[in-house]
Amino acid sequence: MANTEECTHDCSTCGANCPSKNKESMIEACNKYSNVKHVIGIVSGKGGVGKSLVTSMLAVLTNRLGHSTAIIDADVTGPSIPRIFGVRPGVDGTDDGLIPPQSENGIKIMSVNLLLDSETTPVVWRGPVIAGVIKQFWTDVIWDDVEYMYVDIPPGTGDVPLTVFQSLPLDGIIIVTSPQELVSMIVEKAVNMASLMNIPVLGIVENMSWLECPDCKKRIELFGKSHVEEIAKEHNLKILAKIPIDPELAKLCDSGKIEGVGVNYLDDAVNEIVK
Ligand code: ADP
């Protein structure tokens, strides 16, 4: 591996066998009709912490700022993006590739749930098949004119998230945590994985940080005290947002109406991405 101080950032003229060099060589070419400017991955340590919700809200806010926006739902065994946006199964295609369905406000979406007959059909595929499908979401879909693409990456650091890290040209990742997780370990793993692939970590979003009592307005820390500040400091990361448990958000997700979201928890995070 090249000494960091000696690195010229030009792998074509360097003999060192850095992980970043390997990463570059494994990135898949996108469809010839695609034009994607920025790709941001959203990761988490485990399922159920709100990664899909955060991905969806980031896309909605980016789209509202007037940028053409897309989402790849790479969480193939737990795909929830179409439901959150109220987009129904059915994808058109041509000989050149698949055409991603769009949300009401024009966010382009690709998810395995859009390709299945029914939302409730389980995806009982092994890791390599799932990884192949995710690659195809990048190579075989026509993503023309996309300024910001968000990728909902499967939780953890197994072979499927690894495939996403290696085969999609991620500009950066955002880590979503919740206070009940072993946040320190999860963040460290995500940071290490990103650093191995030479991908910047844009920051952390802590979800389900508190619940506001509807009567007395007191903040209840349902999952205990948050340690996100110390962990962010330890890894020199920005805290992009803290999101409370908000029954309105759950309702918007369940009814497919996330584009109507009125709260501004992720405004700072979007400003960090759309600079
Ligand atoms: P993940 O993608 O990490 O598996 P989801 O985004 O699918 O998690 O969220 C899991 C469930 O929790 C969903 O039903 C979602 O609507 C709900 N949820 C997530 N974050 C919040 C929140 N801040 N307030 C209320 N409900 C939430």
Residues whose N, C-alpha, C, O or C-beta is under 5 A from the ligand:
A	BS01	ADP	K46 G47 G48 V49 G50 K51 S52 L53 S80 M208 I243 P244 I245 D246 P247 L249 A250 C253
